[in-house]
């Protein structure tokens, strides 16, 4: 059964642990032999985290803890994982109790966005490796902090952009670098879904199955409303980061990978909340553009409430060069010449659902296997946090440009916004006292 933690314990522990990286004197096993199992805890298992928990067990890790503020999700995921490994995992409410376990090697994080960086920092502080779902932070500053923290503590932090572990994607990116489509200069990314309205929420009693105090964590306190938990938090700036950071991270990451670019020099965005009149604060339609100092450009088109596909794909990317185009998604790639003739194709062995937000399957398994090998010292992470931060920063900059109705000029060496006080005001956020992000 799930454990509970009272409000006083949470406030005291939260304020002392915070996001500052003071040494706790606890370091998990830094080295592994190839035969060593990697002991993990999974945080946030209502949806994507359930897939991660079962994938970690399936790939060969020992999932020791299942952590969630929703007691129902804990019980369901404990049962699912117990069917895949010989030792039944322990279900707990507060993931920080798992960090106290010296046998724990890694924390897997799939909680809401506002928890991603704080939980990662606490895990690194405790000497643990981290598998982190996108986005790597609720705001641009948190990504910078995670890069600093990973370098300080020397643990593996893998961002959950699983297409980086796709053999088909790895192959075609290498071919693009080798001149497959001449000089690549433009990349387009997209995601289209047909999401329903979230309506108008109302104050309500906190459900018995939910530890809402812990769910809020580092975010400033707000009364419980009935249209936030679960999933709808994605569309509120207080906790979420919009579709561009939700699904856009994956596709923008592929574009940046293919073009070989890092930080932008200019960012613009247009869009709005068009489809419904409800509590949804982020855009449901957005077109963002990212220009780079080498002359390359990436665009993002997000349509959350009109799912008509692009290139017959609900999500994907197209990379355009001087002699051709590559269209790729999680299922594989197709190469076209300038006359639109197909000249090459590579498809993985299983079909994928472009709109499956839980995202299980072989790509997740491969990405997790790469993470486990990196923890054992046998591989290099395919999506290390320093590279993942570059992608995530593009997404945050797209939101900042949208929210300030302006053109952002950026330092192409750091991605930081230049000469725009209003925009830099959205670089970070306010935290519940004691949880400020710092190294």
N, C-alpha and C positions, 0 to 999 in steps of 0.2 A: 504494500500500500504506500501511497505518497506520504511524505512527511510534511509538516507545516512549520513555518517559522513566524513567530509573533512580530508585531510591528516594532516593538522596542528593540528586539534583537536585530531586525533588519536595518533600522536607522543607525544603530551603533556600529554594526559591521560595515555598512555602506559608507559611513563618514570616515572610518578609519582606513578602510581599504582604498576607497575612492578610485580615481584614475591616475593618481600619482604613482610613480614606479619606485617606491621604497622597497628595499630588499626585505623579503620575508624569511630568509634563511632556509627556504625549502626548494630543493632542486631535484627534479625527477631524473631518472636514469638517462644520462646524456648519450650513451653509446649502446648499440645493440649488435649482437651477432645476427647473421642471416636467419637463424632459427628462432630468435626471440619474438614473442608475440608483443604486439603493441596494445597497451591497455588504454581504453578510451572511455570518455563520458560524452553523452550527446545532450545538448541543451536546446530545447525548443522543438518538440516532436509532434506538434499538431498536424503538420502537413509535410513539407519538404524534409523536416528533421526525421520523420518516421522512415522515409526512403533512405536517408543517410544512415540511420541506425541499422537498418536491415542490410544495407550495402556493406557497411563496415564489418558486420558479422559474417556476411557471405564471402567477403574477400579474405577474411582470416584474422581480423583484429579481435581482441577480447573486449566486447562492450560490457563494461562493468556497471555503469550508471546510466539511467535514463532520467533526465531532469526537465521538469516543466511546471509552470504555475497552474496548468490545467490538469487536475487529477485524472480526468477521463483519458486525456492523451497519454499520460504516464502509464496507466494501466494497460491501454491498448498496445502501446509500443513495447512495453515489457513482455507482453504475451507474444508479440510478433518476433522479437529478437530471441526469446526463449526457444522458439521452434527452430532456430538456426545455429545455436551453439549449446554446448553441454552445460554451461553454467548460467543460471538465470540471472539477468541483471537486476540491480537494486533500483527501485523507483524512488526518487527524491524530488522535493519541490525546489530547493535552493541549490543551484549548481556549485556554489562556493564550498559546500560541504565535500563535494567530490575533489576539489582542488586541494583539500587538506590531506588527501590520501597520497602517501609517498610512492605507492605503486602505480599511480596514474601517470601515463605518458602524454596523453593528448586530450584536449577539449575540442569537441565538434560543435559548432555554433550555427543554429538555424532559427534563432529567436528573432523577434521583430528588429527592424533596422536600428532603432535607438539603442539597442543592447549590443550591437556587433562589436564596436570598438571597445566599450567598457569591459565586456567579458573577455575579449582578447587580451587586453592589458592586464587584467587580473590573472589570467592563465599564464602569460609570459612571466609575470612577477613571481608566480608560484613555480616557475621552472618547467612549464608544460609546453608542448608543441600545440599548434592550433590549425584546424581545418575550418575555414571561415566562409560561410555563404556570402554571396554578394548582397548588398554593397559592403565594401570594407569599412564604411563609416556612414554615419547619419549626415555628415557634412565634410567639407573639404579639409578642414583642419585635422579631423580625426584620422584621415588617411596619412597625413604627414606624421602624426604622432605614432601610428602603428609602424611606419617604416623606421623611425628612430628607435622605437622599442625593440623591434626585431633585431636590429643591429646591435643594440646594447645587450640583449639576452642571448642571442645566438641560437635561437630555436627556429624550427621550421614553421612558417606561416604560409599556408596554401589557400589562395582564393578559389572559391567554388565555380570558376569559369571552366566547366568540364570539357568544352570543345577544344581547349588547349591540349587535351590528352587524346584527341581523335586521330588515329593514324591517317585517315583520309585528309583531314584538315592540315596536319603536319606535312604531309607529302605535297599537297598543292601549294601551301605557303612556300615551301622550299623551291618548288618549281617556279613560282612567281618571282622569287628572289633571283632565280637563275635566268630570267628573261622570257618566261612562258608567254606573257602578254606584252612584251616590250617593257617600256618604262611605266609602271603603275603610278597614277597621279590622282585618281578620284575613287573613293569607296563610299557606297551607299548602304545603310543599314535600316532595317524596318522590323516592326512587330505590329500585328493587327489582331484584335480580339473583339468580341461583342459582349462586353460586360454590362450588367444591369445596373439600375440606380441603387444607391445605398440609402435613399430616402432621407427623412429628417429624424435624427435621433432624439431621444428624450432621456432625462435623468432617470436612473433605475437603481434598484438594489443590486449589489454585487452578487453574482451567482455563487452558490455554495461551493461549486467545483473550482472556483478561480481565486488565486491569491493576487488581487489587483494591486496591492501595494508593491509586491515584488515585480509584477508585470511592468509597472511604471518605471521602477529602477532609477536610472540616471535622469529621466525626464522630469521637469517640474510637475508637481501634482495637479491633477485636474479631476473633477468629479466623474464617476463612472457614467457612461452613456451606452445605450443599448444597440448602437450601430457601429462600434469600433472594433471590438474583440469578437471573432477572429477575422483576419485578412483585411477588413476595411481600413485598418490603421494605415495601410499603404498610401492612402489618398489624403491623409492629414499631415501637414508639415510638422506637427509636434512630434510625431513618431515615425512617419514614413518619408519617402523620397521620390514618389511618383513613378510612372512607368519607365522613364528613361533610366532610372537606377534599378528598377525591378527587372524588367526583361531587356531593356536597352543595353545594360552592362554587357551581356553576352555578345550581342551583335556588334556593338561599337568596339568591343575588344578584338573581335575577328578583323575588323577594318584596320584598326591601329596596328595589329600584328602583321597584316598583309602589307601595309604601306611602310612599315618600319619607322613609324613616327612616335614621338613621345609627348611633349607638352605643346599646346597650341599657341599661336600668336594672336588669334582673333576668334571670337565666339559670338554667334547671334542665335536668336530663337524667336519663333512665332507660333502662336497657338492659343488654346484656351480650354475652358470647360464649356462645351457646347451642347452635349447630347441631353443632359438632364439638369433640372434645377433642384439641387439637393445639397447635402453637406460636403460633398466631394470638393476638396480645396485645390488639388493639383490639376494639371491639364489632362483632358482626355484625348486631346489632339495636339501634337507638337511636331514641328520641323525645326531641328537645330543644325547649325553648320559650324564646323571646326576647321579653321585654316592654319596651316603650319608654315614655318619659316622656309622650308625647302620647296614650297609651292604646291604641296599636296593638300587635298581637302577631303573631309569626311562629313557626310550628312546622316542625320537620324530622323526617321519618320515613325512616330508612335501614334497609333489609333487604338485607343482602349475600348471604344464603343461602336466601331464599325469594322467588322472582321474581314472585309474583302481582301484576298491575298494579293501580294505583289510577286511577280515571276512565278505564279502558281504556288507560292509558299506563304504561310502565315507569318513566318519569321525568317530572317536570313540576311545575307550580305552579298553585294556584288562589287567586284574589284575591277576597275576599268583602266586599261593601259593603252599604249600607242599602237599595239597590234592586235588587241583582243580584250575579252572580258571573261572573268571567272565568277560564276554564281555558286555560292556554297551555303549550306546549312548543316544541321546536325546529322543529316542523312548522307551527306557527301557533297560532290561538286560536279559542275558541268563547265566546260571551257568552250568559248565561242570565238571565231575570228571576226574581223571587222565587217564581213558580209553576213553575219549572224548564222554562219554554219557551225554546227557542233563538231569540234575536233577532238575532244577527249571527255571522259567521264569516269568518276570513281564514286562508288556507292557502298556504304557499309552493309553488312549482312542482315540488319534488322530495320524494320520501319520505325519511324519516330513520329509522335504526335506533336506538331509544332506548338500547340497551345496547352500542352500538359505542364502545368506549373509545378507539379511535384517532381517531375523530371528524373525518374529512375532509369534503369537500363544500363547497357554496356558502357556508355560514356562516363556515367557516374562511377561505375565499378572501376574503370580504367584510371580515372582521376584519383580516386581514393587509393588504389593500388600504388600509384606513383607517390602519393603523400606518404604512405606507409613505408615504401622503399626509401624515401628521403629521410624519414625519421630514423630508419636503421642505418643510414649513411651509405646506402647503395645506389642512390639516384639523386639527380638534381630536380627540384620541384618544377613542374611545367607551368605553374602559375604562381610564382613567388610574390609576396606582398609588395615588394618595391615596384615590380612591373604592374601588378594589379592596381596599385594606387594611381598610376598614370592613366589607366583606362577609367577608373572611378572618378578621377578629377574631371575628365571631360564631361561625364554625366552631371556632376554637381555644377560645373560651369554652365551647362545647358540650362539647368534650373535657375541659376542665378541670373543669367541673361534674360530668361523668360520673366522672372519675378520683378526685375528692375526695368523692363521694357527698353533695354539699351543694348549697345554694342560693347562687348568686353574686349579690351586689349590686354594681352597677357605677356608676361616674361617667358619667352620660349625655353628658358633654361630651368624654370621652376614651376611654371603654370600659374603663378600668382598674378592677380589682377593689378593692373597698373593705373594709377591716377583716377580711381573711382571709389570714393569713400562709401557711397551707398551700397555698391556691390560687395565690397569687402566686409560690410556689416553682416552679410550672410555667410561669410567664410566659416564661422563657427556657430555655436548656439548657446543659449542659457541652459544651465544644468541645475538639477536639484542640489542644494548646498552640500559640498563635500565630494562631489563627483566630477569636478572640473578635469578636462583632458590636458594632461601635461606629463612630460618625461622628467 
